[in-house]
Amino acid sequence: DTKPELEIYADDVKCSHGATVGQLDENMLFYLRTRAIDEETARSLLTFAFADEVIKRIKFAPVRERLEYLVVGRLPDASLIKEFM
């Protein structure tokens, strides 16, 4: 479920947006499952890893850390993911 939102503060603006939805890599899931990680935790770890690829590019540490906190908080097994951060 993607929920794009635009806030525009000008009278003459053109804008667009895009979103993609994909599946987690089955090979990565299989690898984690062979390491005795349950499926829900494996999915959470891979989802966070995907999001973190973008988050880690944020140079301003307070924003980066807050965003990590928000993303982790929305995933199952948040406490386990925090151990890897």
Buried (B, 14 or more C-beta within 10 A) or exposed (E): EEEEEEEEEEEEEEEEEEEEEEEBEEEBBEEBEEEEBEEEBBBBBBBBEBBBEEBEEBEEEEEBEEBBEEBBEEBEBBEBBEEEE
